[in-house]
Amino acid sequence: MRASSSIPRLPVARFAERTLPALLATAARRWPSRRFLRFLEPATGEVREVTFGAFARGAEGAAAALRSAGVGAGDRVLLLAENSPEWPMVALGAQLLRAEPAALFASLAAQPAAAIARRVLPRAVFVSGAAQWVKLAPIVDELAAGGLRAVLTGEPLDPTSMPVGLRSLSLAEVTGSATAATGELERLSAAVGEEDPFLLLFTSGTTGRPKGVRLPQRAIVHALEAGAGSVGTTEVDVGLHFLPFGHVAGHDQFTLALAQGHELVMTARREDLDAALALRPTYLFSVPLVYERIREAVGRKLAALPAPLRSLSRAALAAATRVRVDGSRSIGDRTLRRVADLLVGRAVRHRLGGGVRGLFSGGAPASVELFRFFEGLGLPFVELYGMSETAGMISSNLFSGPRRAGSVGLISPDHEVRLAADDELQIRGPLLLSGYLDAEDDLGAHTDDGFFRTGDLARIDEQGFLFVEGRRKNLMVLSTGKKLSPEPIEQAIATAPSLLGAVLLGEGRPFVAAAVFVAREELARLAALGQDAAAALLPRVRAALASFSDFEIPKRLLVIPGAPEEHPALLTPTLKLRRDVLVEWLGEAVPALFAAVPDPS
């Protein structure tokens, strides 16, 4: 084991309050009339405003309703709903009672949603409406026998789907009335301790059964303190919030805004992103895929320009990156940087609403090229790294400080860290989960001396910057004995023109191949030229992997039309590709890739 106790660490900003309910009570006292949320109603597109005071009253009303339904300390409240201001109101209402809110992705299909509900055995359920309730209605008798007593709903449900004795509570009545508050917020919040529940959430993982991760209040507060020290947001900021509450990152952004007193523009649907951006947020927090699509859109527009202007724009972008990322002081580069700002930067800023001063990325690795693109345009690109089991925080780059391409930043001082003999990152400290929902998931999760096994292969440089270089479980071993981590290779492939994603194939084979997602317009262009897409694209892949060893470069390609998000069955709710599902979906096409002898090159 290699300990890393002396490395530079992430700065933190400590809060006096040690639980989220205490932070809620403080926010309600400090800023009762300040606008907290602007929510784009998905049904109408109208913008609904919620102050800090109204939000606190909604959470207090939810606590009163849940308590009237018999919810108390140690009980669970299942939330199966799209993002809305009411979602965290209900979750905080449960926390005020020292109950455990259990978060499900609203995009879950009926079967996995019901399977998780059986494991949770909730005392109460919150659903946004009939579309979510139909996922649970077939097992409602079973849930009622297990202790379910109430359903909070955003719209009326079919009364015939409710067994006798199960209460249906209107969400509008619970959280929407100014008279709903019980006046007990201070008393209830003071009774919540650091080891009481914050959230039970379920890993979206690319393989296997979702694990139920139980996070205590101490974990989220330590995550907020690390976030406040790194992201540089203040009371005057306006964040765009659209990451789902089924994902820990959605909670990290929301709770930091609550703790700091800054505003969020909230949307429940990706289709409403343009309307949300029009409300001029000052920062975005997203998975890299959203930022990749912006970069690809710029690339398409540049490709459509007349040749002289296209060449100038590309040269200007490259020069801007050399100046802002590599430190070039060349007069020519600095002149071209200004050209890039005029031709490209202005359009990108306008696309982001005109007021964005920083981009924050988490939930999946971001490519070096993505970092260099936005940083070259003068938009700080701040990558963070964490897991469900660490309340979303392990490390972060700094908004007002050093940022490294390919690095996930400095590690929180609240983690003890070390690298195992195989380079697995192992951590210990107050940011960690209190345990898993099912005892079987705890087996092997920690070392004998209490370090959590992240499963990520990593390295830490002399300046303390952490680099995550793949998943231990995804480590690929070829029949030649060569070992490789697929993730960096896949990221690099996705930077090649018209390639939108990749999954490396080759476990137990003599060489590697790749399934690549290709823009449909590019496939149409190649077809019109009479070219085989896989053969035509292979040189692009090899060019993108010029810095990799020969055994890491695919010798065959399997082409999948369209972007990964056009194939939702292959994605987790957090837009990660499910490797096992993809291989099964490809069927016999995978062994066929390895049937032919690869090119000698």
C-alpha positions as CSV (number, residue, x, y, z in Angstrom):
1,M,0.0,0.0,0.0
2,R,1.1,3.5,-0.8
3,A,-0.2,6.1,1.6
4,S,-0.8,9.7,0.4
5,S,-1.2,11.6,3.6
6,S,1.3,14.4,2.8
7,I,-0.1,15.5,-0.6
8,P,-1.7,18.9,-1.1
9,R,-5.4,18.9,-0.5
10,L,-8.6,20.6,-1.6
11,P,-9.5,23.7,0.3
12,V,-12.8,23.4,2.3
13,A,-15.3,26.0,3.7
14,R,-16.8,24.7,7.0
15,F,-20.4,25.3,8.0
16,A,-21.5,25.7,11.6
17,E,-24.5,23.5,10.9
18,R,-23.8,19.8,10.8
19,T,-27.0,18.5,9.2
20,L,-29.0,19.4,6.2
21,P,-32.2,20.1,8.3
22,A,-30.1,22.5,10.3
23,L,-28.9,24.2,7.1
24,L,-32.5,24.4,6.0
25,A,-33.6,26.1,9.2
26,T,-30.7,28.6,8.9
27,A,-31.6,29.4,5.3
28,A,-35.3,30.0,6.3
29,R,-34.1,32.5,9.0
30,R,-31.6,34.3,6.9
31,W,-33.3,34.6,3.6
32,P,-37.1,34.1,4.0
33,S,-38.1,36.3,1.1
34,R,-35.1,35.6,-1.2
35,R,-35.8,33.7,-4.4
36,F,-34.4,30.2,-4.2
37,L,-35.9,28.3,-7.2
38,R,-37.3,29.1,-10.6
39,F,-38.9,25.9,-11.8
40,L,-40.0,25.4,-15.4
41,E,-43.3,23.6,-15.2
42,P,-43.0,20.7,-17.8
43,A,-46.7,20.8,-18.6
44,T,-47.0,24.5,-19.4
45,G,-43.5,25.9,-19.7
46,E,-44.4,28.5,-17.1
47,V,-41.8,29.6,-14.5
48,R,-42.7,29.0,-10.9
49,E,-40.8,30.9,-8.2
50,V,-40.1,29.6,-4.7
51,T,-38.4,31.5,-2.0
52,F,-36.2,30.0,0.7
53,G,-39.0,30.6,3.2
54,A,-41.7,29.0,1.1
55,F,-39.4,26.0,0.5
56,A,-38.8,25.6,4.2
57,R,-42.6,25.7,4.8
58,G,-43.1,23.1,2.2
59,A,-40.6,20.8,3.8
60,E,-42.2,21.4,7.2
61,G,-45.6,20.6,5.7
62,A,-44.3,17.4,4.2
63,A,-42.9,16.4,7.6
64,A,-46.3,17.0,9.2
65,A,-48.1,15.0,6.6
66,L,-45.6,12.1,6.8
67,R,-45.8,12.0,10.6
68,S,-49.6,11.9,10.4
69,A,-49.2,8.8,8.2
70,G,-47.1,7.1,10.8
71,V,-43.7,7.9,9.5
72,G,-41.0,8.1,12.2
73,A,-37.4,7.6,12.9
74,G,-35.9,4.7,11.0
75,D,-38.8,4.4,8.5
76,R,-38.3,4.9,4.8
77,V,-40.0,7.2,2.3
78,L,-39.7,6.1,-1.4
79,L,-39.5,8.9,-4.0
80,L,-40.3,8.0,-7.6
81,A,-40.8,11.3,-9.4
82,E,-39.3,13.7,-11.8
83,N,-37.4,16.7,-10.5
84,S,-39.5,19.5,-9.0
85,P,-39.3,21.7,-5.9
86,E,-41.6,19.3,-4.1
87,W,-39.1,16.4,-4.5
88,P,-36.5,17.9,-2.0
89,M,-39.3,19.2,0.1
90,V,-40.6,15.7,0.7
91,A,-37.0,14.3,1.2
92,L,-36.2,17.0,3.8
93,G,-39.6,16.4,5.4
94,A,-38.6,12.8,5.9
95,Q,-35.2,13.8,7.2
96,L,-36.8,16.2,9.8
97,L,-38.5,13.1,11.2
98,R,-35.1,11.2,11.1
99,A,-36.7,8.9,8.5
100,E,-34.7,7.8,5.4
101,P,-35.7,9.1,2.0
102,A,-35.0,6.5,-0.8
103,A,-34.4,8.0,-4.2
104,L,-35.3,6.3,-7.5
105,F,-34.6,7.5,-11.0
106,A,-37.8,8.6,-12.6
107,S,-36.7,7.0,-15.8
108,L,-36.7,3.5,-14.3
109,A,-38.9,1.0,-16.0
110,A,-41.6,-0.7,-14.0
111,Q,-39.8,-4.0,-13.3
112,P,-36.6,-2.5,-11.7
113,A,-38.6,0.2,-9.9
114,A,-40.8,-2.5,-8.3
115,A,-37.8,-4.6,-7.5
116,I,-36.2,-1.8,-5.6
117,A,-39.4,-0.9,-3.8
118,R,-39.6,-4.4,-2.5
119,R,-36.2,-4.0,-1.0
120,V,-36.9,-0.6,0.5
121,L,-40.3,-1.5,2.1
122,P,-41.4,2.1,2.5
123,R,-43.8,3.5,5.1
124,A,-44.8,6.2,2.5
125,V,-44.3,6.7,-1.2
126,F,-44.1,10.0,-3.2
127,V,-45.0,9.7,-6.9
128,S,-45.4,12.7,-9.3
129,G,-48.5,11.2,-10.8
130,A,-50.2,8.3,-12.6
131,A,-47.3,7.6,-14.9
132,Q,-45.0,6.7,-12.0
133,W,-47.7,5.1,-9.9
134,V,-48.4,2.4,-12.5
135,K,-44.9,1.1,-11.8
136,L,-45.8,0.4,-8.2
137,A,-49.5,-0.3,-8.4
138,P,-49.1,-4.0,-9.3
139,I,-47.3,-4.6,-6.0
140,V,-49.1,-2.2,-3.8
141,D,-50.8,-5.0,-1.8
142,E,-47.4,-6.4,-1.1
143,L,-46.0,-3.1,-0.1
144,A,-49.0,-2.4,2.2
145,A,-48.4,-5.8,3.9
146,G,-44.8,-4.7,4.4
147,G,-45.8,-1.4,6.1
148,L,-46.8,1.1,3.4
149,R,-49.4,3.5,4.8
150,A,-49.6,6.6,2.6
151,V,-49.0,7.8,-1.0
152,L,-48.2,11.4,-1.6
153,T,-49.1,12.3,-5.2
154,G,-48.8,15.3,-7.5
155,E,-52.0,14.4,-9.3
156,P,-55.1,12.2,-8.6
157,L,-54.6,8.5,-8.8
158,D,-57.1,5.8,-9.7
159,P,-58.9,5.0,-6.4
160,T,-59.3,1.4,-7.4
161,S,-55.5,1.0,-7.4
162,M,-55.4,1.9,-3.7
163,P,-56.1,-0.9,-1.2
164,V,-58.3,-0.3,1.8
165,G,-56.4,1.5,4.6
166,L,-53.8,3.2,2.3
167,R,-54.1,7.0,2.4
168,S,-53.6,9.2,-0.7
169,L,-52.3,12.7,0.1
170,S,-52.4,15.5,-2.4
171,L,-48.9,17.0,-2.7
172,A,-50.4,20.5,-3.3
173,E,-52.1,20.3,0.1
174,V,-49.0,18.9,1.8
175,T,-46.4,21.4,0.6
176,G,-48.1,24.1,-1.3
177,S,-50.1,25.9,1.4
178,A,-48.5,28.7,3.5
179,T,-50.6,27.4,6.4
180,A,-49.1,23.9,6.0
181,A,-46.2,24.7,8.3
182,T,-46.3,23.3,11.9
183,G,-44.0,25.9,13.4
184,E,-41.7,23.1,14.5
185,L,-38.9,23.5,12.0
186,E,-36.3,24.6,14.6
187,R,-37.3,21.9,17.1
188,L,-37.3,19.1,14.5
189,S,-34.0,20.2,12.8
190,A,-32.3,20.4,16.2
191,A,-33.1,16.8,16.9
192,V,-31.5,15.5,13.8
193,G,-27.9,14.1,14.3
194,E,-24.9,13.6,12.0
195,E,-25.5,9.9,11.8
196,D,-29.2,10.2,11.0
197,P,-30.2,9.4,7.4
198,F,-29.7,11.9,4.6
199,L,-30.5,9.6,1.6
200,L,-30.8,6.1,0.4
201,L,-29.9,6.0,-3.3
202,F,-29.2,3.3,-5.8
203,T,-26.1,3.0,-7.9
204,S,-26.9,3.1,-11.6
205,G,-23.8,0.9,-12.3
206,T,-23.0,-0.4,-15.7
207,T,-23.3,-4.0,-14.5
208,G,-25.1,-6.0,-11.8
209,R,-28.0,-5.3,-9.4
210,P,-28.1,-1.7,-8.1
211,K,-26.7,-1.3,-4.7
212,G,-28.6,0.7,-2.1
213,V,-26.2,3.3,-0.7
214,R,-27.1,4.7,2.7
215,L,-25.7,8.2,3.3
216,P,-25.8,9.9,6.7
217,Q,-26.1,13.6,7.3
218,R,-22.4,13.9,8.1
219,A,-21.5,12.8,4.6
220,I,-23.5,15.4,2.7
221,V,-22.3,18.2,5.0
222,H,-18.7,17.2,4.4
223,A,-19.4,17.0,0.7
224,L,-20.9,20.5,0.7
225,E,-17.8,21.9,2.6
226,A,-15.5,20.5,0.0
227,G,-17.7,21.8,-2.8
228,A,-17.9,25.3,-1.3
229,G,-14.2,25.4,-1.2
230,S,-13.6,24.4,-4.8
231,V,-16.5,25.6,-7.0
232,G,-16.3,29.3,-6.1
233,T,-20.1,29.9,-6.1
234,T,-21.5,32.7,-3.9
235,E,-24.9,34.1,-2.9
236,V,-25.2,36.0,-6.2
237,D,-24.8,32.9,-8.4
238,V,-27.6,31.3,-10.4
239,G,-27.1,27.6,-11.1
240,L,-28.8,25.5,-13.8
241,H,-30.1,22.4,-12.0
242,F,-31.3,19.5,-14.2
243,L,-29.4,16.5,-12.9
244,P,-31.9,14.0,-11.5
245,F,-32.4,13.6,-7.8
246,G,-31.9,9.9,-8.3
247,H,-28.2,10.8,-8.8
248,V,-26.1,12.1,-5.9
249,A,-24.8,14.9,-8.0
250,G,-28.3,16.4,-8.3
251,H,-28.4,16.6,-4.5
252,D,-24.9,18.0,-4.2
253,Q,-25.8,21.0,-6.4
254,F,-29.1,21.5,-4.8
255,T,-27.9,21.3,-1.2
256,L,-25.0,23.6,-1.8
257,A,-27.3,26.3,-3.2
258,L,-29.5,25.9,-0.1
259,A,-26.5,26.2,2.2
260,Q,-25.0,29.2,0.4
261,G,-28.2,31.0,-0.3
262,H,-27.8,31.1,-4.1
263,E,-30.5,30.6,-6.7
264,L,-31.2,27.6,-9.0
265,V,-33.1,27.4,-12.3
266,M,-34.6,24.0,-12.2
267,T,-35.9,21.9,-15.0
268,A,-37.3,18.3,-15.1
269,R,-36.7,17.7,-18.8
270,R,-33.8,18.0,-21.1
271,E,-36.2,19.4,-23.7
272,D,-36.5,22.5,-21.5
273,L,-32.8,23.2,-21.3
274,D,-32.9,26.0,-23.9
275,A,-35.7,27.7,-22.0
276,A,-33.8,27.3,-18.7
277,L,-30.6,28.8,-20.3
278,A,-32.6,31.8,-21.4
279,L,-33.0,32.6,-17.7
280,R,-29.3,33.4,-17.7
281,P,-27.7,31.0,-15.2
282,T,-24.1,31.9,-14.1
283,Y,-22.9,28.3,-13.9
284,L,-23.9,24.8,-15.2
285,F,-23.3,21.5,-13.5
286,S,-23.7,18.5,-15.8
287,V,-22.4,15.2,-17.0
288,P,-19.8,15.5,-19.7
289,L,-22.2,14.3,-22.4
290,V,-24.1,17.6,-22.5
291,Y,-20.9,19.5,-22.9
292,E,-19.7,17.1,-25.6
293,R,-22.8,17.8,-27.6
294,I,-22.1,21.6,-27.4
295,R,-18.6,21.0,-28.7
296,E,-19.8,18.7,-31.5
297,A,-22.4,21.4,-32.6
298,V,-19.6,23.9,-32.9
299,G,-17.6,21.5,-34.9
300,R,-20.5,20.9,-37.3
301,K,-20.9,24.7,-37.8
302,L,-17.2,25.2,-38.4
303,A,-17.3,22.3,-41.0
304,A,-20.1,24.1,-42.9
305,L,-18.2,27.4,-43.2
306,P,-16.4,28.4,-46.5
307,A,-12.9,26.9,-46.6
308,P,-10.9,30.1,-45.8
309,L,-13.1,31.0,-42.8
310,R,-13.2,27.4,-41.6
311,S,-9.4,27.3,-41.6
312,L,-9.1,30.6,-39.8
313,S,-11.7,29.5,-37.1
314,R,-9.9,26.2,-36.5
315,A,-6.5,27.9,-36.3
316,A,-7.9,30.5,-34.0
317,L,-9.4,27.9,-31.6
318,A,-6.1,26.0,-31.5
319,A,-4.2,29.3,-30.8
320,A,-6.7,30.2,-28.0
321,T,-6.1,26.9,-26.4
322,R,-2.3,27.3,-26.6
323,V,-2.6,30.7,-24.9
324,R,-5.1,29.9,-22.1
325,V,-4.2,26.2,-21.4
326,D,-0.5,25.9,-22.5
327,G,0.6,29.4,-21.6
328,S,1.8,30.5,-25.0
329,R,2.9,34.1,-25.1
330,S,3.3,34.3,-28.9
331,I,1.9,37.5,-30.4
332,G,0.4,35.5,-33.2
333,D,-1.4,33.1,-30.8
334,R,-2.7,36.0,-28.7
335,T,-4.0,37.7,-31.8
336,L,-5.8,34.6,-33.0
337,R,-7.2,34.0,-29.5
338,R,-9.1,37.2,-29.9
339,V,-10.4,36.0,-33.2
340,A,-11.5,32.7,-31.6
341,D,-13.4,34.7,-28.9
342,L,-15.2,36.7,-31.6
343,L,-16.0,33.9,-34.0
344,V,-16.6,31.0,-31.6
345,G,-16.5,32.1,-28.0
346,R,-19.3,34.7,-28.4
347,A,-21.6,32.1,-30.0
348,V,-20.9,29.5,-27.3
349,R,-21.6,31.9,-24.5
350,H,-24.8,33.0,-26.2
351,R,-25.8,29.3,-26.5
352,L,-25.3,29.0,-22.8
353,G,-27.5,31.9,-22.0
354,G,-25.0,34.7,-22.0
355,G,-24.3,34.8,-18.3
356,V,-22.3,31.6,-17.7
357,R,-18.9,32.1,-16.0
358,G,-18.1,28.5,-15.2
359,L,-18.9,24.9,-16.2
360,F,-18.8,22.1,-13.7
361,S,-18.6,18.5,-14.8
362,G,-19.1,15.2,-12.9
363,G,-20.7,11.8,-13.0
364,A,-18.4,10.5,-15.7
365,P,-14.9,11.2,-16.9
366,A,-14.5,14.2,-19.2
367,S,-12.0,14.0,-22.1
368,V,-8.9,16.1,-22.3
369,E,-10.1,17.6,-25.5
370,L,-13.4,18.7,-23.9
371,F,-11.4,20.5,-21.2
372,R,-9.1,22.2,-23.7
373,F,-12.0,23.3,-25.9
374,F,-13.9,25.2,-23.2
375,E,-10.8,26.5,-21.3
376,G,-9.5,27.7,-24.7
377,L,-12.6,29.8,-25.0
378,G,-12.1,31.3,-21.6
379,L,-14.8,29.2,-19.9
380,P,-13.4,27.5,-16.8
381,F,-14.1,23.8,-17.0
382,V,-14.1,22.4,-13.5
383,E,-14.1,18.6,-13.3
384,L,-15.2,16.9,-10.0
385,Y,-15.0,13.3,-9.0
386,G,-16.9,11.3,-6.5
387,M,-19.2,8.2,-6.0
388,S,-22.6,7.6,-4.5
389,E,-20.7,6.0,-1.6
390,T,-18.9,9.3,-0.9
391,A,-21.9,11.6,-1.2
392,G,-20.5,12.6,-4.6
393,M,-17.2,14.1,-3.4
394,I,-13.7,12.7,-3.5
395,S,-11.8,15.4,-5.4
396,S,-12.2,18.5,-7.4
397,N,-10.3,21.0,-9.6
398,L,-10.6,24.6,-8.5
399,F,-12.7,27.3,-10.1
400,S,-10.4,30.0,-8.7
401,G,-7.2,28.0,-8.9
402,P,-5.3,25.3,-10.8
403,R,-7.1,23.0,-13.1
404,R,-5.4,20.1,-14.9
405,A,-6.6,18.5,-18.1
406,G,-7.3,14.8,-17.5
407,S,-7.2,15.2,-13.7
408,V,-10.1,15.2,-11.3
409,G,-8.4,17.6,-9.1
410,L,-7.2,17.7,-5.5
411,I,-8.6,15.3,-2.9
412,S,-10.8,16.4,0.0
413,P,-8.9,16.6,3.3
414,D,-11.8,14.7,4.8
415,H,-10.5,11.5,3.1
416,E,-7.6,9.4,4.1
417,V,-6.3,8.0,0.8
418,R,-3.9,5.3,-0.3
419,L,-3.2,3.4,-3.5
420,A,-3.3,-0.4,-3.3
421,A,-0.6,-2.6,-5.0
422,D,-2.8,-2.7,-8.1
423,D,-3.3,1.1,-8.0
424,E,-6.9,0.9,-6.7
425,L,-7.8,4.1,-4.9
426,Q,-8.9,3.4,-1.3
427,I,-10.3,5.9,1.1
428,R,-11.4,6.3,4.7
429,G,-13.2,9.2,6.5
430,P,-16.4,11.1,7.3
431,L,-17.5,11.4,3.6
432,L,-18.3,7.7,3.4
433,L,-21.6,5.9,3.5
434,S,-22.9,4.4,6.7
435,G,-23.5,1.1,4.9
436,Y,-25.4,-0.6,2.1
437,L,-29.1,-1.5,2.2
438,D,-28.4,-5.2,1.8
439,A,-25.7,-6.8,3.9
440,E,-24.4,-8.8,0.9
441,D,-23.2,-5.6,-0.7
442,D,-21.1,-4.8,2.3
443,L,-19.0,-7.9,1.8
444,G,-15.6,-7.0,0.5
445,A,-16.5,-3.3,0.2
446,H,-13.9,-2.3,2.9
447,T,-10.4,-3.5,3.7
448,D,-9.7,-5.1,7.1
449,D,-8.5,-1.7,8.4
450,G,-11.6,0.2,7.3
451,F,-10.6,1.7,3.9
452,F,-13.4,1.7,1.3
453,R,-12.4,0.1,-2.0
454,T,-13.4,2.6,-4.7
455,G,-12.8,0.1,-7.6
456,D,-11.1,2.9,-9.5
457,L,-7.5,2.7,-10.7
458,A,-5.7,5.9,-10.0
459,R,-2.5,7.8,-9.6
460,I,-1.6,11.0,-7.7
461,D,1.1,13.4,-9.0
462,E,3.5,15.3,-6.8
463,Q,1.2,18.4,-6.8
464,G,-1.6,16.3,-5.3
465,F,-3.7,16.0,-8.5
466,L,-5.6,12.8,-8.8
467,F,-5.9,11.0,-12.1
468,V,-8.5,8.2,-12.5
469,E,-7.4,5.8,-15.2
470,G,-10.1,3.2,-15.3
471,R,-12.3,0.8,-13.3
472,R,-10.6,-2.2,-11.7
473,K,-13.5,-4.5,-12.7
474,N,-13.2,-3.3,-16.3
475,L,-9.5,-4.1,-16.5
476,M,-9.2,-6.1,-19.8
477,V,-6.8,-9.0,-20.1
478,L,-5.9,-10.2,-23.6
479,S,-5.0,-13.8,-24.5
480,T,-1.5,-12.5,-25.0
481,G,-1.3,-11.6,-21.3
482,K,-1.4,-7.8,-22.0
483,K,-3.6,-5.8,-19.6
484,L,-5.3,-2.5,-20.4
485,S,-7.9,-0.1,-19.0
486,P,-10.6,0.5,-21.6
487,E,-11.9,3.9,-20.3
488,P,-9.1,6.2,-21.5
489,I,-9.0,4.5,-24.9
490,E,-12.8,4.9,-25.2
491,Q,-12.6,8.6,-24.3
492,A,-9.9,9.1,-26.9
493,I,-11.9,7.3,-29.6
494,A,-14.9,9.5,-28.9
495,T,-12.9,12.6,-29.8
496,A,-12.4,11.5,-33.4
497,P,-14.6,13.3,-36.0
498,S,-18.2,12.0,-36.1
499,L,-17.6,9.4,-33.4
500,L,-20.0,9.8,-30.5
501,G,-18.9,7.1,-28.2
502,A,-17.1,3.8,-28.0
503,V,-16.9,0.5,-26.0
504,L,-13.7,-1.5,-26.2
505,L,-14.1,-5.3,-26.8
506,G,-11.5,-8.0,-26.5
507,E,-11.4,-9.7,-23.1
508,G,-9.5,-13.0,-23.6
509,R,-8.9,-12.3,-27.3
510,P,-5.6,-11.7,-29.0
511,F,-6.3,-8.1,-29.9
512,V,-8.9,-5.4,-29.2
513,A,-11.8,-4.2,-31.3
514,A,-14.3,-1.5,-30.6
515,A,-18.0,-0.9,-31.0
516,V,-18.3,2.8,-32.1
517,F,-21.3,5.1,-32.2
518,V,-21.3,7.2,-35.4
519,A,-23.2,10.2,-36.4
520,R,-25.9,9.2,-38.8
521,E,-25.1,12.0,-41.3
522,E,-21.5,10.7,-41.5
523,L,-22.8,7.2,-42.2
524,A,-25.0,8.6,-44.9
525,R,-22.1,10.4,-46.5
526,L,-19.9,7.3,-46.5
527,A,-22.7,5.2,-48.0
528,A,-23.1,7.8,-50.7
529,L,-19.4,7.4,-51.5
530,G,-19.8,3.6,-51.6
531,Q,-17.4,3.2,-48.7
532,D,-17.6,0.6,-45.9
533,A,-18.1,2.6,-42.7
534,A,-16.0,0.4,-40.4
535,A,-13.0,0.4,-42.8
536,A,-13.3,4.2,-43.5
537,L,-13.4,5.1,-39.8
538,L,-10.6,2.9,-38.6
539,P,-7.8,5.3,-39.6
540,R,-9.6,8.1,-37.6
541,V,-9.7,5.8,-34.6
542,R,-6.0,5.0,-35.0
543,A,-5.1,8.7,-35.4
544,A,-7.0,9.5,-32.2
545,L,-5.0,6.8,-30.4
546,A,-1.6,7.8,-31.6
547,S,-0.3,8.1,-28.1
548,F,-1.4,4.6,-27.0
549,S,0.5,1.3,-27.3
550,D,-0.2,-0.8,-30.4
551,F,-2.0,-3.6,-28.4
552,E,-4.4,-0.9,-27.0
553,I,-5.5,0.2,-30.5
554,P,-8.5,-1.5,-32.0
555,K,-7.9,-3.6,-35.1
556,R,-11.6,-3.9,-36.0
557,L,-14.6,-1.7,-35.6
558,L,-18.3,-2.5,-35.2
559,V,-20.4,0.5,-36.2
560,I,-23.6,1.5,-34.3
561,P,-25.6,4.3,-36.0
562,G,-26.4,7.4,-33.9
563,A,-25.4,8.7,-30.5
564,P,-25.5,6.5,-27.4
565,E,-28.5,8.4,-26.1
566,E,-30.5,7.3,-29.1
567,H,-30.2,3.8,-27.7
568,P,-31.7,4.3,-24.1
569,A,-31.8,0.5,-23.4
570,L,-28.0,0.6,-23.5
571,L,-27.6,3.4,-20.9
572,T,-27.9,3.8,-17.2
573,P,-30.0,6.7,-15.9
574,T,-26.8,8.7,-15.7
575,L,-26.1,8.1,-19.4
576,K,-23.2,5.6,-18.9
577,L,-23.1,2.7,-21.3
578,R,-24.0,-0.7,-19.9
579,R,-21.2,-2.9,-21.1
580,D,-22.8,-6.2,-20.5
581,V,-26.1,-5.1,-22.0
582,L,-24.3,-3.8,-25.1
583,V,-22.4,-7.0,-25.7
584,E,-25.6,-9.0,-25.3
585,W,-27.4,-6.7,-27.7
586,L,-24.6,-7.0,-30.3
587,G,-24.9,-10.8,-30.1
588,E,-23.0,-12.8,-32.7
589,A,-21.5,-9.6,-34.2
590,V,-18.9,-9.6,-31.4
591,P,-17.3,-13.0,-32.1
592,A,-17.5,-12.2,-35.8
593,L,-15.1,-9.2,-35.1
594,F,-12.4,-11.6,-34.0
595,A,-12.9,-14.3,-36.6
596,A,-10.8,-12.6,-39.2
597,V,-7.1,-12.0,-38.8
598,P,-6.4,-8.3,-38.0
599,D,-4.4,-6.1,-40.2
600,P,-0.7,-6.4,-39.6
601,S,-0.6,-2.6,-38.8
